[in-house]
Amino acid sequence: MNTVAESLFATLFPANCRLCSAPLVNISRLPVCEECLSEIRPIAGGTCVICGERLVSPYILSGADPKCGLCRRLDPPYAKAVAYGSYSGGLRDLIHLLKYEQVLPAAAVLGRMLVEAITILGPSFGDGPVFVIPVPLYPGKFRQRGFNQSELIAKAALKLNSGKGKLKLRDRILERRRETQSQIGQTRHQRRENMRGAFAVAKPEQVSGHEFLLVDDVFTTGTTVSECARVLRRAGASKVWVATVARTLKAEANYAQANVDEETPMAVAAAG
């Protein structure tokens, strides 16, 4: 019966994978083939214990708590940030299907990936509840898009994680007070100024003394989650954690080069 149903579906509703354009033969709410989904993998290799940036230098990785250069110089306002995969290839396309093409079933798949990222943070959580805050959209952007992709992903992840009960959604504590400009091409100082004052705590009485987990779809420069964490810490949050589905890996190109150029330790160190 399954085979007949799938054949009938393929005949009556022909469609192609939105990522690779291969014909879809299985009935699914998500127009993405299994092969494309299976190619989306977690970040491989060593990463910074604070921000999750990929590290490629063996001299940095050999330490007990390997950190990227930025986290060695400056302590971010969050305790630790983790991401499932690199913001590239199929994962980037899947996120774009959700955000820009309103393919809402993608949120469930991205939620499963987020659960894997949150699992990394689990052992570091305190004894009390951890309140989950999806990074909010500016109201105008929310009305334009019709949904907050971070909220959909967070809810999908919490549904899968519901048996553990430690994580509790609090999506109205933090709000976005003003719209911000695109941060592409901006310096670090310009990104900070762009985000300054963009977020505010709407319910400070629910923040003091508690741990929070910020959830977003993509960690690009870290400026957005850093500003959110800074606002929460000022309101009395004991710790702020960050989990995203994907992150931009600034060391991506260097990592690939380091894998093919292993002639001397100095060559690998230079890549880092």
Backbone as CSV, one residue per row, in Angstrom:
resi,resn,N_x,N_y,N_z,CA_x,CA_y,CA_z,C_x,C_y,C_z
1,MET,0.829,-1.207,0.000,0.000,0.000,0.000,0.867,1.262,0.000
2,ASN,1.973,1.175,0.747,2.883,2.313,0.794,3.446,2.634,-0.574
3,THR,3.867,1.589,-1.268,4.460,1.765,-2.600,3.454,2.367,-3.565
4,VAL,2.224,1.868,-3.504,1.169,2.379,-4.383,0.909,3.850,-4.082
5,ALA,0.842,4.183,-2.783,0.567,5.572,-2.388,1.679,6.499,-2.862
6,GLU,2.942,6.049,-2.708,4.069,6.887,-3.121,4.098,7.081,-4.631
7,SER,3.767,6.022,-5.375,3.733,6.124,-6.833,2.638,7.074,-7.287
8,LEU,1.474,6.970,-6.635,0.356,7.845,-6.967,0.710,9.295,-6.658
9,PHE,1.370,9.521,-5.499,1.774,10.868,-5.115,2.748,11.446,-6.145
10,ALA,3.732,10.637,-6.559,4.731,11.110,-7.520,4.097,11.429,-8.866
11,THR,3.053,10.693,-9.210,2.379,10.914,-10.487,1.505,12.164,-10.448
12,LEU,0.725,12.291,-9.355,-0.218,13.393,-9.260,0.431,14.697,-8.802
13,PHE,1.471,14.579,-7.974,2.115,15.776,-7.429,3.623,15.717,-7.671
14,PRO,4.052,15.751,-8.924,5.479,15.680,-9.203,6.202,16.887,-8.620
15,ALA,7.349,16.627,-8.012,8.110,17.707,-7.404,9.579,17.325,-7.363
16,ASN,10.399,18.334,-7.222,11.830,18.108,-7.123,12.336,18.611,-5.780
17,CYS,13.441,18.053,-5.342,14.104,18.505,-4.128,14.474,19.971,-4.293
18,ARG,14.169,20.767,-3.279,14.432,22.204,-3.378,15.913,22.533,-3.211
19,LEU,16.712,21.538,-2.842,18.134,21.776,-2.681,18.958,21.293,-3.866
20,CYS,18.630,20.083,-4.395,19.440,19.522,-5.476,18.666,19.315,-6.769
21,SER,17.344,19.537,-6.736,16.455,19.407,-7.907,16.209,17.969,-8.335
22,ALA,16.645,16.988,-7.561,16.350,15.585,-7.880,14.860,15.321,-7.648
23,PRO,14.235,14.436,-8.435,12.807,14.132,-8.252,12.536,13.551,-6.858
24,LEU,11.444,13.997,-6.242,11.039,13.458,-4.946,10.047,12.324,-5.160
25,VAL,10.321,11.184,-4.564,9.429,10.031,-4.742,8.726,9.662,-3.446
26,ASN,9.176,10.202,-2.313,8.546,9.893,-1.030,7.592,11.007,-0.614
27,ILE,6.491,10.621,-0.007,5.529,11.594,0.482,6.104,12.262,1.724
28,SER,6.246,13.572,1.676,6.820,14.306,2.803,6.368,15.755,2.742
29,ARG,6.202,16.354,3.918,5.846,17.774,3.968,7.044,18.650,3.650
30,LEU,8.230,18.083,3.776,9.450,18.841,3.501,9.973,18.486,2.113
31,PRO,10.028,19.452,1.197,10.457,19.162,-0.175,11.978,19.067,-0.329
32,VAL,12.575,18.191,0.467,14.022,17.977,0.428,14.275,16.476,0.462
33,CYS,15.144,16.006,-0.422,15.390,14.565,-0.508,16.252,14.081,0.659
34,GLU,16.176,12.773,0.930,16.918,12.175,2.033,18.419,12.309,1.836
35,GLU,18.863,12.239,0.594,20.298,12.337,0.330,20.840,13.703,0.749
36,CYS,20.104,14.763,0.422,20.545,16.106,0.814,20.562,16.250,2.336
37,LEU,19.547,15.718,3.006,19.498,15.806,4.460,20.643,15.028,5.101
38,SER,20.969,13.865,4.525,22.027,13.035,5.099,23.405,13.667,4.941
39,GLU,23.539,14.594,3.985,24.834,15.249,3.763,25.085,16.404,4.727
40,ILE,24.063,16.793,5.491,24.229,17.860,6.477,24.829,17.236,7.733
41,ARG,26.045,17.615,8.054,26.777,16.997,9.161,27.140,18.018,10.230
42,PRO,27.404,17.527,11.445,27.869,18.432,12.515,29.256,18.983,12.205
43,ILE,29.613,20.049,12.894,30.946,20.632,12.742,31.989,19.616,13.194
44,ALA,32.985,19.397,12.359,34.039,18.443,12.678,35.298,19.193,13.093
45,GLY,36.114,18.551,13.905,37.366,19.164,14.320,37.228,19.954,15.609
46,GLY,38.335,20.447,16.119,38.333,21.179,17.369,37.733,22.563,17.233
47,THR,37.054,23.007,18.276,36.439,24.337,18.278,36.779,25.061,19.578
48,CYS,36.642,26.362,19.553,36.844,27.195,20.733,35.835,26.794,21.811
49,VAL,36.298,26.622,23.035,35.412,26.170,24.113,34.410,27.241,24.523
50,ILE,34.617,28.482,24.065,33.689,29.551,24.430,32.714,29.866,23.295
51,CYS,33.208,30.257,22.117,32.325,30.736,21.050,32.023,29.689,19.982
52,GLY,32.757,28.562,19.977,32.479,27.515,19.002,33.166,27.687,17.668
53,GLU,34.012,28.706,17.526,34.759,28.889,16.279,35.714,27.713,16.076
54,ARG,35.893,27.317,14.808,36.796,26.212,14.526,38.248,26.627,14.760
55,LEU,39.002,25.731,15.356,40.427,25.934,15.591,41.214,24.925,14.766
56,VAL,42.268,25.380,14.138,43.038,24.457,13.292,44.494,24.330,13.725
57,SER,44.965,25.209,14.591,46.354,25.124,15.028,46.515,24.027,16.075
58,PRO,47.413,23.060,15.873,47.616,21.993,16.859,48.140,22.527,18.180
59,TYR,48.801,23.696,18.164,49.340,24.266,19.387,48.232,24.816,20.268
60,ILE,47.175,25.334,19.655,46.017,25.820,20.418,45.185,24.639,20.896
61,LEU,44.977,23.661,20.022,44.126,22.516,20.347,44.710,21.636,21.440
62,SER,46.006,21.693,21.629,46.647,20.824,22.619,46.394,21.294,24.048
63,GLY,45.898,22.515,24.225,45.627,23.036,25.562,44.401,22.408,26.192
64,ALA,44.258,22.572,27.509,43.116,21.997,28.230,41.812,22.664,27.824
65,ASP,41.836,23.988,27.646,40.648,24.747,27.254,40.991,25.587,26.035
66,PRO,41.008,24.979,24.845,41.408,25.732,23.647,40.444,26.868,23.326
67,LYS,41.002,28.058,23.103,40.189,29.227,22.789,40.708,29.885,21.521
68,CYS,39.791,30.515,20.786,40.202,31.289,19.624,40.884,32.573,20.099
69,GLY,41.541,33.274,19.178,42.257,34.487,19.543,41.369,35.541,20.173
70,LEU,40.142,35.695,19.647,39.239,36.722,20.162,38.809,36.424,21.587
71,CYS,38.474,35.159,21.865,38.023,34.800,23.213,39.175,34.806,24.218
72,ARG,40.410,34.675,23.734,41.553,34.808,24.629,41.743,36.273,25.041
73,ARG,41.370,37.188,24.139,41.536,38.611,24.427,40.358,39.197,25.192
74,LEU,39.148,38.760,24.848,37.940,39.335,25.435,36.991,38.233,25.881
75,ASP,36.452,38.363,27.091,35.457,37.409,27.568,34.084,37.837,27.056
76,PRO,33.401,36.992,26.265,32.054,37.354,25.807,31.070,37.330,26.978
77,PRO,29.936,37.986,26.846,28.963,38.022,27.949,28.212,36.706,28.157
78,TYR,28.348,35.759,27.239,27.735,34.449,27.418,28.793,33.452,27.900
79,ALA,28.323,32.390,28.553,29.255,31.406,29.105,29.831,30.496,28.026
80,LYS,28.996,30.107,27.074,29.452,29.205,26.009,28.427,29.226,24.881
81,ALA,28.921,29.171,23.635,28.045,29.108,22.462,28.377,27.852,21.667
82,VAL,27.337,27.145,21.246,27.530,25.939,20.440,26.623,26.005,19.218
83,ALA,27.029,25.316,18.165,26.222,25.233,16.936,26.302,23.820,16.408
84,TYR,25.252,23.404,15.709,25.247,22.057,15.147,26.202,21.941,13.966
85,GLY,26.039,22.815,12.962,26.812,22.667,11.734,27.291,23.990,11.172
86,SER,28.050,23.891,10.108,28.575,25.071,9.420,27.478,25.707,8.566
87,TYR,27.433,27.032,8.587,26.444,27.757,7.787,26.915,27.790,6.330
88,SER,26.755,26.671,5.672,27.178,26.517,4.280,26.420,25.348,3.674
89,GLY,26.491,25.231,2.354,25.907,24.086,1.656,24.445,23.844,1.969
90,GLY,24.109,22.571,2.201,22.725,22.173,2.417,22.096,22.758,3.660
91,LEU,22.878,22.942,4.723,22.308,23.502,5.950,21.900,24.954,5.741
92,ARG,22.741,25.726,5.073,22.381,27.117,4.767,21.123,27.148,3.904
93,ASP,21.044,26.279,2.892,19.876,26.259,2.004,18.612,25.866,2.756
94,LEU,18.739,24.935,3.705,17.572,24.506,4.484,17.067,25.643,5.368
95,ILE,17.977,26.385,5.974,17.584,27.540,6.784,16.909,28.600,5.913
96,HIS,17.430,28.799,4.706,16.834,29.780,3.792,15.423,29.352,3.359
97,LEU,15.214,28.033,3.199,13.869,27.552,2.858,12.868,27.971,3.931
98,LEU,13.275,27.880,5.179,12.395,28.272,6.276,12.212,29.783,6.325
99,LYS,13.322,30.526,6.335,13.259,31.971,6.560,12.657,32.749,5.400
100,TYR,13.057,32.408,4.197,12.718,33.254,3.044,11.682,32.651,2.110
101,GLU,11.446,31.334,2.213,10.457,30.710,1.338,9.301,30.100,2.116
102,GLN,9.263,30.347,3.426,8.152,29.929,4.292,7.864,28.420,4.226
103,VAL,8.898,27.607,4.062,8.725,26.150,4.112,8.806,25.752,5.592
104,LEU,7.683,25.874,6.287,7.658,25.721,7.740,8.057,24.324,8.233
105,PRO,7.785,23.234,7.502,8.224,21.916,7.982,9.734,21.808,8.180
106,ALA,10.509,22.710,7.589,11.960,22.685,7.785,12.316,22.936,9.249
107,ALA,11.437,23.614,9.988,11.718,23.924,11.391,11.883,22.654,12.224
108,ALA,11.123,21.608,11.910,11.219,20.361,12.673,12.586,19.707,12.491
109,VAL,13.086,19.706,11.257,14.406,19.119,10.979,15.494,19.945,11.648
110,LEU,15.393,21.263,11.544,16.372,22.138,12.177,16.294,22.027,13.701
111,GLY,15.108,21.775,14.216,14.943,21.575,15.663,15.683,20.349,16.153
112,ARG,15.679,19.280,15.358,16.423,18.068,15.735,17.918,18.358,15.804
113,MET,18.389,19.173,14.870,19.809,19.545,14.885,20.123,20.411,16.101
114,LEU,19.205,21.304,16.442,19.416,22.162,17.603,19.508,21.331,18.880
115,VAL,18.713,20.286,18.982,18.767,19.409,20.159,20.172,18.846,20.337
116,GLU,20.807,18.467,19.235,22.166,17.925,19.320,23.145,18.968,19.844
117,ALA,22.957,20.221,19.425,23.817,21.294,19.927,23.573,21.530,21.416
118,ILE,22.305,21.540,21.825,21.968,21.766,23.234,22.525,20.654,24.112
119,THR,22.561,19.437,23.588,23.084,18.296,24.345,24.532,18.532,24.776
120,ILE,25.288,19.242,23.962,26.680,19.562,24.310,26.725,20.447,25.555
121,LEU,25.747,21.351,25.670,25.714,22.269,26.811,25.169,21.617,28.075
122,GLY,24.386,20.567,27.930,23.679,19.949,29.049,24.487,19.762,30.317
123,PRO,25.687,19.156,30.237,26.459,18.920,31.465,26.881,20.192,32.199
124,SER,26.859,21.337,31.520,27.283,22.599,32.138,26.138,23.339,32.824
125,PHE,24.893,22.948,32.557,23.754,23.621,33.166,23.759,23.418,34.683
126,GLY,23.212,24.411,35.397,23.076,24.297,36.842,21.948,23.362,37.231
127,ASP,21.632,23.338,38.517,20.609,22.413,39.017,19.190,22.882,38.715
128,GLY,18.984,24.179,38.598,17.639,24.701,38.381,17.224,24.666,36.928
129,PRO,16.037,25.193,36.632,15.565,25.237,35.244,16.396,26.198,34.404
130,VAL,16.446,25.941,33.115,17.115,26.837,32.167,16.040,27.383,31.237
131,PHE,15.887,28.698,31.216,14.833,29.314,30.429,15.330,29.618,29.012
132,VAL,14.576,29.148,28.031,14.962,29.257,26.624,14.340,30.510,26.015
133,ILE,15.183,31.347,25.418,14.710,32.570,24.773,15.132,32.567,23.303
134,PRO,14.189,32.439,22.368,14.542,32.629,20.958,14.892,34.100,20.725
135,VAL,15.937,34.365,19.975,16.299,35.760,19.685,15.125,36.419,18.968
136,PRO,14.568,37.501,19.529,13.348,38.088,18.944,13.623,38.890,17.669
137,LEU,12.593,38.943,16.833,12.628,39.783,15.640,12.047,41.156,15.971
138,TYR,12.446,42.152,15.202,11.808,43.460,15.306,10.347,43.295,14.846
139,PRO,9.372,43.917,15.531,7.954,43.713,15.184,7.641,43.899,13.703
140,GLY,8.265,44.885,13.062,8.025,45.097,11.632,8.492,43.918,10.799
141,LYS,9.639,43.359,11.144,10.166,42.188,10.444,9.285,40.960,10.694
142,PHE,8.778,40.856,11.938,7.893,39.741,12.267,6.607,39.811,11.437
143,ARG,6.033,41.004,11.309,4.809,41.147,10.525,5.071,40.841,9.055
144,GLN,6.225,41.236,8.568,6.568,40.986,7.176,6.756,39.495,6.896
145,ARG,7.452,38.808,7.793,7.742,37.381,7.600,6.589,36.506,8.056
146,GLY,5.888,36.924,9.093,4.765,36.151,9.609,5.129,35.187,10.719
147,PHE,6.402,35.045,11.013,6.852,34.137,12.074,8.291,34.482,12.428
148,ASN,8.703,34.013,13.594,10.097,34.121,14.009,10.724,32.742,13.843
149,GLN,11.648,32.592,12.903,12.219,31.283,12.614,12.930,30.687,13.832
150,SER,13.534,31.535,14.650,14.228,31.035,15.841,13.243,30.446,16.840
151,GLU,12.075,31.062,16.935,11.037,30.554,17.833,10.494,29.214,17.351
152,LEU,10.268,29.079,16.040,9.784,27.812,15.501,10.793,26.686,15.738
153,ILE,12.066,26.996,15.526,13.111,25.985,15.726,13.213,25.614,17.208
154,ALA,13.152,26.617,18.083,13.240,26.363,19.525,12.073,25.497,20.001
155,LYS,10.868,25.800,19.534,9.699,25.014,19.937,9.803,23.574,19.442
156,ALA,10.316,23.383,18.217,10.500,22.029,17.690,11.515,21.271,18.531
157,ALA,12.590,21.945,18.941,13.618,21.300,19.760,13.074,20.942,21.136
158,LEU,12.309,21.850,21.741,11.768,21.592,23.070,10.733,20.467,23.043
159,LYS,10.026,20.354,21.947,9.064,19.256,21.817,9.787,17.918,21.832
160,LEU,10.932,17.847,21.168,11.723,16.618,21.164,12.390,16.391,22.505
161,ASN,12.636,17.466,23.240,13.358,17.394,24.508,12.417,17.463,25.711
162,SER,11.116,17.331,25.455,10.113,17.598,26.491,10.211,16.661,27.688
163,GLY,10.707,15.447,27.473,10.778,14.485,28.571,11.747,14.889,29.656
164,LYS,12.727,15.728,29.339,13.747,16.080,30.326,13.288,17.212,31.237
165,GLY,12.423,18.079,30.774,11.770,19.068,31.626,12.618,20.198,32.153
166,LYS,13.915,20.195,31.925,14.787,21.235,32.468,14.675,22.533,31.677
167,LEU,14.473,22.417,30.366,14.396,23.579,29.492,12.957,24.070,29.403
168,LYS,12.767,25.356,29.640,11.417,25.925,29.622,11.413,27.182,28.753
169,LEU,10.481,27.245,27.816,10.411,28.366,26.883,9.936,29.631,27.585
170,ARG,10.663,30.738,27.349,10.264,32.062,27.845,10.491,33.049,26.700
171,ASP,9.535,33.099,25.769,9.721,33.870,24.544,9.232,35.306,24.636
172,ARG,8.825,35.768,25.818,8.355,37.153,25.938,9.196,37.970,26.919
173,ILE,10.283,37.404,27.385,11.125,38.128,28.339,11.989,39.164,27.638
174,LEU,12.512,38.806,26.480,13.401,39.688,25.732,12.655,40.227,24.517
175,GLU,12.829,41.504,24.224,12.184,42.079,23.052,13.160,42.943,22.265
176,ARG,12.867,43.048,20.968,13.705,43.860,20.083,13.041,45.212,19.920
177,ARG,13.723,46.271,20.365,13.116,47.592,20.426,13.311,48.403,19.148
178,ARG,14.332,48.093,18.375,14.547,48.848,17.140,15.132,47.947,16.063
179,GLU,14.913,48.344,14.830,15.432,47.583,13.699,16.910,47.905,13.518
180,THR,17.666,46.913,13.084,19.103,47.106,12.876,19.445,46.934,11.402
181,GLN,20.583,47.495,11.021,21.035,47.407,9.635,21.777,46.101,9.397
182,SER,21.886,45.725,8.129,22.690,44.562,7.778,24.119,44.789,8.231
183,GLN,24.742,43.733,8.793,26.084,43.881,9.343,27.178,43.419,8.374
184,ILE,26.780,43.087,7.156,27.756,42.658,6.160,28.714,43.796,5.849
185,GLY,30.000,43.534,5.945,31.013,44.527,5.621,31.343,45.492,6.745
186,GLN,30.642,45.395,7.889,30.918,46.297,9.001,32.095,45.795,9.838
187,THR,32.799,46.734,10.454,33.860,46.367,11.379,33.227,45.878,12.681
188,ARG,34.045,45.276,13.551,33.533,44.797,14.831,32.922,45.944,15.642
189,HIS,33.596,47.108,15.649,33.073,48.265,16.381,31.744,48.727,15.791
190,GLN,31.634,48.750,14.463,30.382,49.173,13.809,29.244,48.193,14.119
191,ARG,29.558,46.906,14.184,28.522,45.913,14.506,28.014,46.116,15.929
192,ARG,28.940,46.400,16.854,28.533,46.651,18.236,27.620,47.866,18.322
193,GLU,27.985,48.932,17.633,27.176,50.158,17.653,25.817,49.923,17.003
194,ASN,25.793,49.103,15.957,24.550,48.788,15.255,23.569,48.075,16.183
195,MET,24.089,47.224,17.077,23.242,46.435,17.970,22.940,47.117,19.297
196,ARG,23.731,48.138,19.615,23.571,48.771,20.927,22.151,49.314,21.107
197,GLY,21.497,48.918,22.176,20.155,49.390,22.478,19.050,48.720,21.672
198,ALA,19.404,47.697,20.871,18.384,47.049,20.038,17.491,46.111,20.843
199,PHE,17.999,45.603,21.973,17.246,44.637,22.780,17.013,45.178,24.181
200,ALA,15.920,44.732,24.788,15.603,45.136,26.160,14.864,43.995,26.851
201,VAL,15.011,43.928,28.160,14.295,42.926,28.955,12.916,43.473,29.290
202,ALA,11.883,42.768,28.857,10.506,43.224,29.072,9.995,42.843,30.462
203,LYS,10.530,41.754,31.031,10.069,41.281,32.344,11.265,41.011,33.247
204,PRO,11.899,42.073,33.765,13.113,41.893,34.573,12.903,41.054,35.823
205,GLU,11.694,41.046,36.355,11.421,40.263,37.561,11.559,38.760,37.317
206,GLN,11.548,38.342,36.044,11.667,36.922,35.713,13.091,36.538,35.297
207,VAL,14.030,37.474,35.449,15.393,37.224,34.972,16.378,36.965,36.103
208,SER,16.315,37.755,37.157,17.333,37.732,38.200,17.542,36.345,38.798
209,GLY,18.815,35.917,38.800,19.194,34.654,39.432,18.983,33.416,38.594
210,HIS,18.473,33.567,37.359,18.169,32.398,36.534,19.179,32.221,35.390
211,GLU,19.261,30.986,34.910,20.072,30.680,33.731,19.197,30.757,32.488
212,PHE,19.792,31.232,31.381,19.047,31.366,30.136,19.820,30.739,28.975
213,LEU,19.062,30.186,28.053,19.625,29.637,26.819,19.064,30.440,25.650
214,LEU,19.924,31.212,25.000,19.532,31.957,23.805,19.567,31.028,22.609
215,VAL,18.525,31.058,21.795,18.447,30.206,20.604,18.298,31.084,19.366
216,ASP,19.108,30.822,18.353,18.992,31.523,17.079,19.261,30.526,15.964
217,ASP,18.886,30.907,14.745,19.136,29.988,13.631,20.606,29.980,13.236
218,VAL,21.236,31.177,13.196,22.618,31.268,12.730,23.441,32.174,13.649
219,PHE,24.636,31.718,13.978,25.628,32.536,14.668,26.582,33.021,13.580
220,THR,26.493,34.302,13.227,27.330,34.824,12.136,28.580,35.481,12.701
221,THR,28.427,36.653,13.304,29.563,37.327,13.933,29.519,37.207,15.451
222,GLY,28.360,36.805,15.981,28.200,36.729,17.429,27.744,38.023,18.065
223,THR,27.613,39.075,17.271,27.243,40.377,17.821,25.819,40.373,18.377
224,THR,24.901,39.732,17.673,23.493,39.722,18.101,23.329,38.981,19.424
225,VAL,23.839,37.750,19.506,23.675,36.984,20.750,24.466,37.621,21.889
226,SER,25.585,38.266,21.570,26.363,38.940,22.616,25.577,40.091,23.218
227,GLU,24.891,40.871,22.363,24.085,41.983,22.874,22.910,41.462,23.699
228,CYS,22.269,40.392,23.235,21.167,39.784,24.011,21.671,39.299,25.359
229,ALA,22.814,38.616,25.364,23.382,38.101,26.615,23.760,39.239,27.549
230,ARG,24.300,40.313,27.002,24.709,41.468,27.811,23.495,42.081,28.517
231,VAL,22.399,42.204,27.788,21.170,42.773,28.361,20.621,41.871,29.466
232,LEU,20.647,40.575,29.244,20.152,39.628,30.252,21.029,39.627,31.497
233,ARG,22.352,39.700,31.299,23.258,39.717,32.443,23.061,40.988,33.273
234,ARG,22.837,42.118,32.590,22.596,43.366,33.318,21.318,43.276,34.152
235,ALA,20.349,42.504,33.666,19.079,42.348,34.385,19.172,41.312,35.499
236,GLY,20.352,40.689,35.653,20.547,39.775,36.782,20.637,38.312,36.448
237,ALA,20.655,37.936,35.167,20.779,36.522,34.803,22.092,35.967,35.348
238,SER,22.040,34.775,35.938,23.247,34.187,36.512,24.203,33.710,35.425
239,LYS,23.665,33.119,34.368,24.469,32.678,33.231,23.618,32.706,31.975
240,VAL,24.282,32.932,30.850,23.595,32.888,29.555,24.377,31.954,28.637
241,TRP,23.681,31.004,28.061,24.244,30.058,27.105,23.678,30.374,25.727
242,VAL,24.328,29.905,24.691,23.868,30.163,23.317,23.905,28.866,22.526
243,ALA,22.810,28.564,21.834,22.761,27.406,20.940,22.146,27.835,19.617
244,THR,22.817,27.522,18.530,22.298,27.835,17.200,22.368,26.594,16.326
245,VAL,21.563,26.590,15.275,21.604,25.469,14.337,22.906,25.504,13.539
246,ALA,23.296,26.698,13.125,24.493,26.824,12.276,25.330,28.006,12.727
247,ARG,26.582,28.005,12.312,27.431,29.169,12.549,28.384,29.339,11.379
248,THR,28.726,30.594,11.119,29.718,30.899,10.099,31.093,30.592,10.672
249,LEU,31.833,29.758,9.972,33.166,29.394,10.433,34.191,30.226,9.686
250,LYS,34.772,31.188,10.379,35.758,32.061,9.733,37.005,31.284,9.338
251,ALA,37.249,30.161,10.016,38.437,29.362,9.726,38.162,28.267,8.700
252,GLU,37.009,28.322,8.020,36.639,27.247,7.091,37.694,27.015,6.012
253,ALA,38.107,28.084,5.342,39.080,27.935,4.266,40.430,27.477,4.794
254,ASN,40.820,28.022,5.944,42.097,27.630,6.512,42.107,26.171,6.935
255,TYR,40.956,25.703,7.430,40.845,24.305,7.858,41.040,23.367,6.681
256,ALA,40.426,23.692,5.554,40.565,22.853,4.365,42.011,22.830,3.887
257,GLN,42.663,24.010,3.936,44.048,24.076,3.499,44.952,23.281,4.437
258,ALA,44.674,23.338,5.731,45.507,22.628,6.694,45.443,21.124,6.496
259,ASN,44.309,20.613,6.013,44.168,19.177,5.789,44.998,18.679,4.611
260,VAL,45.244,19.561,3.637,45.996,19.119,2.458,47.461,19.501,2.550
261,ASP,47.803,20.434,3.421,49.183,20.875,3.552,49.716,20.468,4.919
262,GLU,50.238,19.266,5.030,50.713,18.739,6.302,52.220,18.486,6.256
263,GLU,52.935,19.243,5.435,54.361,18.985,5.273,55.145,19.309,6.543
264,THR,54.784,20.410,7.220,55.503,20.791,8.434,54.521,21.293,9.469
265,PRO,54.853,21.148,10.762,53.990,21.708,11.807,53.794,23.204,11.664
266,MET,54.838,23.913,11.148,54.716,25.352,10.998,53.661,25.733,9.981
267,ALA,53.500,24.909,8.937,52.485,25.193,7.918,51.095,25.096,8.529
268,VAL,50.879,24.084,9.380,49.590,23.924,10.026,49.348,25.036,11.025
269,ALA,50.395,25.401,11.774,50.255,26.478,12.751,49.890,27.785,12.080
270,ALA,50.496,28.057,10.905,50.193,29.289,10.179,48.751,29.314,9.741
271,ALA,48.169,28.147,9.411,46.770,28.102,9.009,45.857,28.511,10.134
272,GLY,46.262,28.321,11.382,45.427,28.676,12.526,45.552,30.125,12.893
